[in-house]
Amino acid sequence: MTTSIRRARPEDSSVLCTAEKFWASKPGHLVSHPQELKEDSFAGKIDQLAQNPKGIYLVAESDTKVILGHAFLDPMGLNSISHIVRLTIVVHPGFEGKGVGHLLMESLVSWAKSSDSVEKIELLVRATNTQAIQLYKRFGFVEEGRLRNRIKIDDDTYIDDLTMGLLLE
């Protein structure tokens, strides 16, 4: 299977939303709960980033046109932090461990490095998501902090979030 990376289109929204709803139904994977994810929000984010030269929304697609994952860099809104973009990446169910995340990261980091306006990429990741943390470290991200008990799974169970960053020099 050949995988290509392309810009997300509003018509991708249903597939992207469905994939995130799957992961959101697994406690501790995403911050969102499935019912909080709406298809029109995905279309809105795709449109927003298509209009903003400081951000980008990508999908990984197979040669059979199946979307395998999606990721975006979302610029921070305030002037003093407008040089920073926030990374979100989701590998779709059934395609984990096949290099999809690596291809998306490679494309995003390359795009950010070629941008005149992006100086840093930041992200939040569950402290329990060792596979994602390893991927980020391979691209040069470093842990910048820990947000204790940030994700509440149930009345007695919490997961920490790690903040990670990559300075583009």
mmCIF file of the C-alpha atoms, coordinates in Angstrom:
data_MODEL
# 
_entry.id   MODEL 
# 
loop_
_atom_site.group_PDB 
_atom_site.id 
_atom_site.type_symbol 
_atom_site.label_atom_id 
_atom_site.label_alt_id 
_atom_site.label_comp_id 
_atom_site.label_asym_id 
_atom_site.label_entity_id 
_atom_site.label_seq_id 
_atom_site.pdbx_PDB_ins_code 
_atom_site.Cartn_x 
_atom_site.Cartn_y 
_atom_site.Cartn_z 
_atom_site.occupancy 
_atom_site.B_iso_or_equiv 
_atom_site.pdbx_formal_charge 
_atom_site.auth_seq_id 
_atom_site.auth_comp_id 
_atom_site.auth_asym_id 
_atom_site.auth_atom_id 
_atom_site.pdbx_PDB_model_num 
ATOM 1   C CA . MET A 1 1   ? 0.000   0.000  0.000  1.00 0.00 ? 1   MET A CA 1 
ATOM 2   C CA . THR A 1 2   ? 1.309   3.406  -1.007 1.00 0.00 ? 2   THR A CA 1 
ATOM 3   C CA . THR A 1 3   ? 0.504   6.347  1.233  1.00 0.00 ? 3   THR A CA 1 
ATOM 4   C CA . SER A 1 4   ? 0.395   9.952  0.115  1.00 0.00 ? 4   SER A CA 1 
ATOM 5   C CA . ILE A 1 5   ? -0.088  13.163 2.060  1.00 0.00 ? 5   ILE A CA 1 
ATOM 6   C CA . ARG A 1 6   ? -2.456  15.869 0.859  1.00 0.00 ? 6   ARG A CA 1 
ATOM 7   C CA . ARG A 1 7   ? -4.279  18.874 2.239  1.00 0.00 ? 7   ARG A CA 1 
ATOM 8   C CA . ALA A 1 8   ? -7.546  18.092 3.966  1.00 0.00 ? 8   ALA A CA 1 
ATOM 9   C CA . ARG A 1 9   ? -10.773 19.029 2.212  1.00 0.00 ? 9   ARG A CA 1 
ATOM 10  C CA . PRO A 1 10  ? -14.135 19.829 3.853  1.00 0.00 ? 10  PRO A CA 1 
ATOM 11  C CA . GLU A 1 11  ? -15.596 16.665 2.326  1.00 0.00 ? 11  GLU A CA 1 
ATOM 12  C CA . ASP A 1 12  ? -13.115 14.649 4.467  1.00 0.00 ? 12  ASP A CA 1 
ATOM 13  C CA . SER A 1 13  ? -14.884 15.821 7.635  1.00 0.00 ? 13  SER A CA 1 
ATOM 14  C CA . SER A 1 14  ? -17.111 12.779 8.091  1.00 0.00 ? 14  SER A CA 1 
ATOM 15  C CA . VAL A 1 15  ? -14.199 10.319 7.960  1.00 0.00 ? 15  VAL A CA 1 
ATOM 16  C CA . LEU A 1 16  ? -12.045 12.460 10.258 1.00 0.00 ? 16  LEU A CA 1 
ATOM 17  C CA . CYS A 1 17  ? -14.848 12.882 12.783 1.00 0.00 ? 17  CYS A CA 1 
ATOM 18  C CA . THR A 1 18  ? -15.631 9.145  12.767 1.00 0.00 ? 18  THR A CA 1 
ATOM 19  C CA . ALA A 1 19  ? -11.978 8.266  13.447 1.00 0.00 ? 19  ALA A CA 1 
ATOM 20  C CA . GLU A 1 20  ? -11.754 10.703 16.343 1.00 0.00 ? 20  GLU A CA 1 
ATOM 21  C CA . LYS A 1 21  ? -15.040 9.437  17.784 1.00 0.00 ? 21  LYS A CA 1 
ATOM 22  C CA . PHE A 1 22  ? -13.570 5.932  17.800 1.00 0.00 ? 22  PHE A CA 1 
ATOM 23  C CA . TRP A 1 23  ? -10.476 7.036  19.743 1.00 0.00 ? 23  TRP A CA 1 
ATOM 24  C CA . ALA A 1 24  ? -12.537 9.306  22.004 1.00 0.00 ? 24  ALA A CA 1 
ATOM 25  C CA . SER A 1 25  ? -14.586 6.253  23.047 1.00 0.00 ? 25  SER A CA 1 
ATOM 26  C CA . LYS A 1 26  ? -11.382 4.687  24.440 1.00 0.00 ? 26  LYS A CA 1 
ATOM 27  C CA . PRO A 1 27  ? -10.726 6.351  27.821 1.00 0.00 ? 27  PRO A CA 1 
ATOM 28  C CA . GLY A 1 28  ? -7.447  8.230  27.933 1.00 0.00 ? 28  GLY A CA 1 
ATOM 29  C CA . HIS A 1 29  ? -6.779  8.476  24.213 1.00 0.00 ? 29  HIS A CA 1 
ATOM 30  C CA . LEU A 1 30  ? -8.343  11.839 23.388 1.00 0.00 ? 30  LEU A CA 1 
ATOM 31  C CA . VAL A 1 31  ? -9.538  14.646 25.614 1.00 0.00 ? 31  VAL A CA 1 
ATOM 32  C CA . SER A 1 32  ? -12.873 14.768 23.796 1.00 0.00 ? 32  SER A CA 1 
ATOM 33  C CA . HIS A 1 33  ? -15.808 12.463 24.423 1.00 0.00 ? 33  HIS A CA 1 
ATOM 34  C CA . PRO A 1 34  ? -17.463 11.054 21.269 1.00 0.00 ? 34  PRO A CA 1 
ATOM 35  C CA . GLN A 1 35  ? -20.621 13.147 21.653 1.00 0.00 ? 35  GLN A CA 1 
ATOM 36  C CA . GLU A 1 36  ? -18.518 16.322 21.781 1.00 0.00 ? 36  GLU A CA 1 
ATOM 37  C CA . LEU A 1 37  ? -17.140 15.773 18.272 1.00 0.00 ? 37  LEU A CA 1 
ATOM 38  C CA . LYS A 1 38  ? -19.169 17.260 15.417 1.00 0.00 ? 38  LYS A CA 1 
ATOM 39  C CA . GLU A 1 39  ? -18.555 16.854 11.701 1.00 0.00 ? 39  GLU A CA 1 
ATOM 40  C CA . ASP A 1 40  ? -19.177 20.547 10.989 1.00 0.00 ? 40  ASP A CA 1 
ATOM 41  C CA . SER A 1 41  ? -16.401 21.468 13.448 1.00 0.00 ? 41  SER A CA 1 
ATOM 42  C CA . PHE A 1 42  ? -13.943 19.470 11.361 1.00 0.00 ? 42  PHE A CA 1 
ATOM 43  C CA . ALA A 1 43  ? -15.106 21.183 8.154  1.00 0.00 ? 43  ALA A CA 1 
ATOM 44  C CA . GLY A 1 44  ? -14.787 24.559 9.890  1.00 0.00 ? 44  GLY A CA 1 
ATOM 45  C CA . LYS A 1 45  ? -11.225 23.838 11.057 1.00 0.00 ? 45  LYS A CA 1 
ATOM 46  C CA . ILE A 1 46  ? -10.238 22.648 7.570  1.00 0.00 ? 46  ILE A CA 1 
ATOM 47  C CA . ASP A 1 47  ? -11.642 25.843 6.037  1.00 0.00 ? 47  ASP A CA 1 
ATOM 48  C CA . GLN A 1 48  ? -10.052 28.026 8.719  1.00 0.00 ? 48  GLN A CA 1 
ATOM 49  C CA . LEU A 1 49  ? -6.589  26.551 8.218  1.00 0.00 ? 49  LEU A CA 1 
ATOM 50  C CA . ALA A 1 50  ? -6.918  26.652 4.409  1.00 0.00 ? 50  ALA A CA 1 
ATOM 51  C CA . GLN A 1 51  ? -7.363  30.432 4.734  1.00 0.00 ? 51  GLN A CA 1 
ATOM 52  C CA . ASN A 1 52  ? -4.498  30.920 7.216  1.00 0.00 ? 52  ASN A CA 1 
ATOM 53  C CA . PRO A 1 53  ? -0.935  30.851 5.834  1.00 0.00 ? 53  PRO A CA 1 
ATOM 54  C CA . LYS A 1 54  ? 0.375   30.101 9.355  1.00 0.00 ? 54  LYS A CA 1 
ATOM 55  C CA . GLY A 1 55  ? -1.461  26.764 9.618  1.00 0.00 ? 55  GLY A CA 1 
ATOM 56  C CA . ILE A 1 56  ? -2.060  23.574 7.673  1.00 0.00 ? 56  ILE A CA 1 
ATOM 57  C CA . TYR A 1 57  ? -4.411  20.566 7.810  1.00 0.00 ? 57  TYR A CA 1 
ATOM 58  C CA . LEU A 1 58  ? -3.224  17.320 6.182  1.00 0.00 ? 58  LEU A CA 1 
ATOM 59  C CA . VAL A 1 59  ? -4.533  13.808 5.632  1.00 0.00 ? 59  VAL A CA 1 
ATOM 60  C CA . ALA A 1 60  ? -2.644  10.607 4.892  1.00 0.00 ? 60  ALA A CA 1 
ATOM 61  C CA . GLU A 1 61  ? -4.389  8.688  2.137  1.00 0.00 ? 61  GLU A CA 1 
ATOM 62  C CA . SER A 1 62  ? -3.808  5.232  0.656  1.00 0.00 ? 62  SER A CA 1 
ATOM 63  C CA . ASP A 1 63  ? -3.546  4.583  -3.057 1.00 0.00 ? 63  ASP A CA 1 
ATOM 64  C CA . THR A 1 64  ? -7.148  3.315  -2.806 1.00 0.00 ? 64  THR A CA 1 
ATOM 65  C CA . LYS A 1 65  ? -8.218  6.731  -1.436 1.00 0.00 ? 65  LYS A CA 1 
ATOM 66  C CA . VAL A 1 66  ? -8.803  5.489  2.131  1.00 0.00 ? 66  VAL A CA 1 
ATOM 67  C CA . ILE A 1 67  ? -7.889  8.157  4.702  1.00 0.00 ? 67  ILE A CA 1 
ATOM 68  C CA . LEU A 1 68  ? -5.424  6.599  7.154  1.00 0.00 ? 68  LEU A CA 1 
ATOM 69  C CA . GLY A 1 69  ? -4.840  9.557  9.460  1.00 0.00 ? 69  GLY A CA 1 
ATOM 70  C CA . HIS A 1 70  ? -5.004  13.321 9.786  1.00 0.00 ? 70  HIS A CA 1 
ATOM 71  C CA . ALA A 1 71  ? -3.008  16.058 11.441 1.00 0.00 ? 71  ALA A CA 1 
ATOM 72  C CA . PHE A 1 72  ? -2.841  19.808 11.608 1.00 0.00 ? 72  PHE A CA 1 
ATOM 73  C CA . LEU A 1 73  ? -0.800  22.736 12.835 1.00 0.00 ? 73  LEU A CA 1 
ATOM 74  C CA . ASP A 1 74  ? -3.022  25.399 14.345 1.00 0.00 ? 74  ASP A CA 1 
ATOM 75  C CA . PRO A 1 75  ? -1.472  28.859 14.848 1.00 0.00 ? 75  PRO A CA 1 
ATOM 76  C CA . MET A 1 76  ? -1.793  30.529 18.227 1.00 0.00 ? 76  MET A CA 1 
ATOM 77  C CA . GLY A 1 77  ? -3.976  33.619 18.037 1.00 0.00 ? 77  GLY A CA 1 
ATOM 78  C CA . LEU A 1 78  ? -2.237  36.234 20.163 1.00 0.00 ? 78  LEU A CA 1 
ATOM 79  C CA . ASN A 1 79  ? 0.553   38.360 18.694 1.00 0.00 ? 79  ASN A CA 1 
ATOM 80  C CA . SER A 1 80  ? 3.135   37.458 21.330 1.00 0.00 ? 80  SER A CA 1 
ATOM 81  C CA . ILE A 1 81  ? 2.703   33.724 20.655 1.00 0.00 ? 81  ILE A CA 1 
ATOM 82  C CA . SER A 1 82  ? 1.810   33.881 16.953 1.00 0.00 ? 82  SER A CA 1 
ATOM 83  C CA . HIS A 1 83  ? 5.154   32.244 16.090 1.00 0.00 ? 83  HIS A CA 1 
ATOM 84  C CA . ILE A 1 84  ? 3.907   28.983 17.694 1.00 0.00 ? 84  ILE A CA 1 
ATOM 85  C CA . VAL A 1 85  ? 1.614   26.354 16.180 1.00 0.00 ? 85  VAL A CA 1 
ATOM 86  C CA . ARG A 1 86  ? -0.215  23.629 18.116 1.00 0.00 ? 86  ARG A CA 1 
ATOM 87  C CA . LEU A 1 87  ? 0.020   20.091 16.708 1.00 0.00 ? 87  LEU A CA 1 
ATOM 88  C CA . THR A 1 88  ? -2.860  17.628 16.603 1.00 0.00 ? 88  THR A CA 1 
ATOM 89  C CA . ILE A 1 89  ? -2.393  14.209 14.989 1.00 0.00 ? 89  ILE A CA 1 
ATOM 90  C CA . VAL A 1 90  ? -4.670  11.174 14.772 1.00 0.00 ? 90  VAL A CA 1 
ATOM 91  C CA . VAL A 1 91  ? -3.845  7.849  13.131 1.00 0.00 ? 91  VAL A CA 1 
ATOM 92  C CA . HIS A 1 92  ? -7.115  6.213  12.173 1.00 0.00 ? 92  HIS A CA 1 
ATOM 93  C CA . PRO A 1 93  ? -8.181  2.881  13.701 1.00 0.00 ? 93  PRO A CA 1 
ATOM 94  C CA . GLY A 1 94  ? -6.494  -0.122 12.117 1.00 0.00 ? 94  GLY A CA 1 
ATOM 95  C CA . PHE A 1 95  ? -3.585  1.879  10.702 1.00 0.00 ? 95  PHE A CA 1 
ATOM 96  C CA . GLU A 1 96  ? -1.478  2.284  13.859 1.00 0.00 ? 96  GLU A CA 1 
ATOM 97  C CA . GLY A 1 97  ? 2.129   1.105  13.644 1.00 0.00 ? 97  GLY A CA 1 
ATOM 98  C CA . LYS A 1 98  ? 2.226   1.316  9.837  1.00 0.00 ? 98  LYS A CA 1 
ATOM 99  C CA . GLY A 1 99  ? 4.185   4.575  9.501  1.00 0.00 ? 99  GLY A CA 1 
ATOM 100 C CA . VAL A 1 100 ? 1.157   6.833  8.997  1.00 0.00 ? 100 VAL A CA 1 
ATOM 101 C CA . GLY A 1 101 ? 2.010   9.032  11.979 1.00 0.00 ? 101 GLY A CA 1 
ATOM 102 C CA . HIS A 1 102 ? 5.626   9.270  10.836 1.00 0.00 ? 102 HIS A CA 1 
ATOM 103 C CA . LEU A 1 103 ? 4.602   10.400 7.334  1.00 0.00 ? 103 LEU A CA 1 
ATOM 104 C CA . LEU A 1 104 ? 2.209   13.008 8.725  1.00 0.00 ? 104 LEU A CA 1 
ATOM 105 C CA . MET A 1 105 ? 4.836   14.286 11.173 1.00 0.00 ? 105 MET A CA 1 
ATOM 106 C CA . GLU A 1 106 ? 7.473   14.429 8.451  1.00 0.00 ? 106 GLU A CA 1 
ATOM 107 C CA . SER A 1 107 ? 5.173   16.506 6.256  1.00 0.00 ? 107 SER A CA 1 
ATOM 108 C CA . LEU A 1 108 ? 4.101   18.851 9.057  1.00 0.00 ? 108 LEU A CA 1 
ATOM 109 C CA . VAL A 1 109 ? 7.621   19.469 10.371 1.00 0.00 ? 109 VAL A CA 1 
ATOM 110 C CA . SER A 1 110 ? 8.916   20.022 6.841  1.00 0.00 ? 110 SER A CA 1 
ATOM 111 C CA . TRP A 1 111 ? 6.107   22.494 6.123  1.00 0.00 ? 111 TRP A CA 1 
ATOM 112 C CA . ALA A 1 112 ? 6.730   24.327 9.417  1.00 0.00 ? 112 ALA A CA 1 
ATOM 113 C CA . LYS A 1 113 ? 10.474  24.572 8.751  1.00 0.00 ? 113 LYS A CA 1 
ATOM 114 C CA . SER A 1 114 ? 9.793   26.096 5.341  1.00 0.00 ? 114 SER A CA 1 
ATOM 115 C CA . SER A 1 115 ? 7.374   28.647 6.802  1.00 0.00 ? 115 SER A CA 1 
ATOM 116 C CA . ASP A 1 116 ? 8.668   32.127 7.567  1.00 0.00 ? 116 ASP A CA 1 
ATOM 117 C CA . SER A 1 117 ? 6.171   32.541 10.410 1.00 0.00 ? 117 SER A CA 1 
ATOM 118 C CA . VAL A 1 118 ? 6.519   29.294 12.418 1.00 0.00 ? 118 VAL A CA 1 
ATOM 119 C CA . GLU A 1 119 ? 9.300   29.110 14.994 1.00 0.00 ? 119 GLU A CA 1 
ATOM 120 C CA . LYS A 1 120 ? 7.959   26.441 17.349 1.00 0.00 ? 120 LYS A CA 1 
ATOM 121 C CA . ILE A 1 121 ? 5.577   23.486 17.369 1.00 0.00 ? 121 ILE A CA 1 
ATOM 122 C CA . GLU A 1 122 ? 3.873   22.571 20.639 1.00 0.00 ? 122 GLU A CA 1 
ATOM 123 C CA . LEU A 1 123 ? 1.666   19.642 21.576 1.00 0.00 ? 123 LEU A CA 1 
ATOM 124 C CA . LEU A 1 124 ? -0.034  17.903 24.466 1.00 0.00 ? 124 LEU A CA 1 
ATOM 125 C CA . VAL A 1 125 ? 0.136   14.117 24.756 1.00 0.00 ? 125 VAL A CA 1 
ATOM 126 C CA . ARG A 1 126 ? -1.164  11.675 27.352 1.00 0.00 ? 126 ARG A CA 1 
ATOM 127 C CA . ALA A 1 127 ? 1.721   10.542 29.542 1.00 0.00 ? 127 ALA A CA 1 
ATOM 128 C CA . THR A 1 128 ? 0.521   6.962  28.969 1.00 0.00 ? 128 THR A CA 1 
ATOM 129 C CA . ASN A 1 129 ? 0.818   7.233  25.154 1.00 0.00 ? 129 ASN A CA 1 
ATOM 130 C CA . THR A 1 130 ? 4.377   5.928  24.890 1.00 0.00 ? 130 THR A CA 1 
ATOM 131 C CA . GLN A 1 131 ? 4.141   5.194  21.156 1.00 0.00 ? 131 GLN A CA 1 
ATOM 132 C CA . ALA A 1 132 ? 3.250   8.815  20.346 1.00 0.00 ? 132 ALA A CA 1 
ATOM 133 C CA . ILE A 1 133 ? 5.883   10.173 22.755 1.00 0.00 ? 133 ILE A CA 1 
ATOM 134 C CA . GLN A 1 134 ? 8.544   8.066  21.013 1.00 0.00 ? 134 GLN A CA 1 
ATOM 135 C CA . LEU A 1 135 ? 7.418   9.393  17.630 1.00 0.00 ? 135 LEU A CA 1 
ATOM 136 C CA . TYR A 1 136 ? 7.630   12.996 18.801 1.00 0.00 ? 136 TYR A CA 1 
ATOM 137 C CA . LYS A 1 137 ? 11.079  12.455 20.307 1.00 0.00 ? 137 LYS A CA 1 
ATOM 138 C CA . ARG A 1 138 ? 12.316  10.976 17.003 1.00 0.00 ? 138 ARG A CA 1 
ATOM 139 C CA . PHE A 1 139 ? 11.419  14.307 15.409 1.00 0.00 ? 139 PHE A CA 1 
ATOM 140 C CA . GLY A 1 140 ? 13.308  16.269 18.071 1.00 0.00 ? 140 GLY A CA 1 
ATOM 141 C CA . PHE A 1 141 ? 10.466  17.227 20.401 1.00 0.00 ? 141 PHE A CA 1 
ATOM 142 C CA . VAL A 1 142 ? 11.400  17.571 24.057 1.00 0.00 ? 142 VAL A CA 1 
ATOM 143 C CA . GLU A 1 143 ? 9.234   17.333 27.130 1.00 0.00 ? 143 GLU A CA 1 
ATOM 144 C CA . GLU A 1 144 ? 8.649   20.820 28.513 1.00 0.00 ? 144 GLU A CA 1 
ATOM 145 C CA . GLY A 1 145 ? 6.295   20.040 31.369 1.00 0.00 ? 145 GLY A CA 1 
ATOM 146 C CA . ARG A 1 146 ? 3.711   17.774 32.938 1.00 0.00 ? 146 ARG A CA 1 
ATOM 147 C CA . LEU A 1 147 ? 0.106   18.692 33.651 1.00 0.00 ? 147 LEU A CA 1 
ATOM 148 C CA . ARG A 1 148 ? -0.833  16.465 36.575 1.00 0.00 ? 148 ARG A CA 1 
ATOM 149 C CA . ASN A 1 149 ? -4.264  14.801 36.684 1.00 0.00 ? 149 ASN A CA 1 
ATOM 150 C CA . ARG A 1 150 ? -5.330  16.687 33.566 1.00 0.00 ? 150 ARG A CA 1 
ATOM 151 C CA . ILE A 1 151 ? -7.529  13.994 31.997 1.00 0.00 ? 151 ILE A CA 1 
ATOM 152 C CA . LYS A 1 152 ? -10.246 12.589 34.238 1.00 0.00 ? 152 LYS A CA 1 
ATOM 153 C CA . ILE A 1 153 ? -11.168 9.040  33.237 1.00 0.00 ? 153 ILE A CA 1 
ATOM 154 C CA . ASP A 1 154 ? -13.576 8.331  36.102 1.00 0.00 ? 154 ASP A CA 1 
ATOM 155 C CA . ASP A 1 155 ? -14.063 9.409  39.711 1.00 0.00 ? 155 ASP A CA 1 
ATOM 156 C CA . ASP A 1 156 ? -10.734 7.926  40.836 1.00 0.00 ? 156 ASP A CA 1 
ATOM 157 C CA . THR A 1 157 ? -8.600  7.746  37.697 1.00 0.00 ? 157 THR A CA 1 
ATOM 158 C CA . TYR A 1 158 ? -6.620  10.525 36.075 1.00 0.00 ? 158 TYR A CA 1 
ATOM 159 C CA . ILE A 1 159 ? -3.942  10.720 33.387 1.00 0.00 ? 159 ILE A CA 1 
ATOM 160 C CA . ASP A 1 160 ? -1.226  13.345 33.193 1.00 0.00 ? 160 ASP A CA 1 
ATOM 161 C CA . ASP A 1 161 ? -0.592  15.271 29.992 1.00 0.00 ? 161 ASP A CA 1 
ATOM 162 C CA . LEU A 1 162 ? 2.919   16.068 28.832 1.00 0.00 ? 162 LEU A CA 1 
ATOM 163 C CA . THR A 1 163 ? 3.674   19.301 27.057 1.00 0.00 ? 163 THR A CA 1 
ATOM 164 C CA . MET A 1 164 ? 6.245   18.860 24.327 1.00 0.00 ? 164 MET A CA 1 
ATOM 165 C CA . GLY A 1 165 ? 7.850   21.329 22.003 1.00 0.00 ? 165 GLY A CA 1 
ATOM 166 C CA . LEU A 1 166 ? 10.081  21.547 18.966 1.00 0.00 ? 166 LEU A CA 1 
ATOM 167 C CA . LEU A 1 167 ? 12.046  24.721 18.286 1.00 0.00 ? 167 LEU A CA 1 
ATOM 168 C CA . LEU A 1 168 ? 12.595  25.203 14.565 1.00 0.00 ? 168 LEU A CA 1 
ATOM 169 C CA . GLU A 1 169 ? 16.004  26.709 14.077 1.00 0.00 ? 169 GLU A CA 1 
# 
